[in-house]
């Protein structure tokens, strides 16, 4: 058994824990991502809106992967999500 296999075996419980937390609190995390994006966009006066929006979409996709929403064993991968637009400015 190689070093990488040992590390994978030891990190498996942590990965399961993170996955469970992502399933339980995914909506709160995604709301936090939106609020952080909105705050940064306001502080930069919209100069980097496209980059902030792209980063927000990638962070949300990562949360979906952590929560195993597209995990094999369901009906297949979830439909790809398209960003809805810039975060709300209220």
NORRA-V441532 format. One record per residue. N is the residue number from 1. RES is the residue in one letter. NEAR is the number of other C-alpha atoms within 12 Angstrom. D_LAST is the distance of its C-alpha to the last C-alpha in whole Angstrom. Layout:
{{N,RES,NEAR,D_LAST} {N,RES,NEAR,D_LAST}}
//
This chain:
{{1,X,8,54} {2,X,8,52} {3,X,9,50} {4,X,10,47} {5,X,11,48} {6,X,11,48} {7,X,14,45} {8,X,15,44} {9,X,15,46} {10,X,13,44} {11,X,14,41} {12,X,14,41} {13,X,13,40} {14,X,15,37} {15,X,19,36} {16,X,18,36} {17,X,15,34} {18,X,21,31} {19,X,23,31} {20,X,20,31} {21,X,20,28} {22,X,25,26} {23,X,21,27} {24,X,18,27} {25,X,18,23} {26,X,26,22} {27,X,17,19} {28,X,16,18} {29,X,24,19} {30,X,26,17} {31,X,19,14} {32,X,19,15} {33,X,29,15} {34,X,31,12} {35,X,22,10} {36,X,22,13} {37,X,33,12} {38,X,26,9} {39,X,22,10} {40,X,25,13} {41,X,25,12} {42,X,20,10} {43,X,15,14} {44,X,15,16} {45,X,14,14} {46,X,19,14} {47,X,13,18} {48,X,19,18} {49,X,24,16} {50,X,19,18} {51,X,17,20} {52,X,30,17} {53,X,29,16} {54,X,22,20} {55,X,23,20} {56,X,32,17} {57,X,26,20} {58,X,21,23} {59,X,24,21} {60,X,31,21} {61,X,27,24} {62,X,22,26} {63,X,30,24} {64,X,31,26} {65,X,25,29} {66,X,26,29} {67,X,27,29} {68,X,26,31} {69,X,26,30} {70,X,20,32} {71,X,15,35} {72,X,11,38} {73,X,10,40} {74,X,10,37} {75,X,10,37} {76,X,12,37} {77,X,15,34} {78,X,18,30} {79,X,11,29} {80,X,15,27} {81,X,17,24} {82,X,15,22} {83,X,19,19} {84,X,13,16} {85,X,18,14} {86,X,28,12} {87,X,29,9} {88,X,18,6} {89,X,18,4} {90,X,9,0}}
//
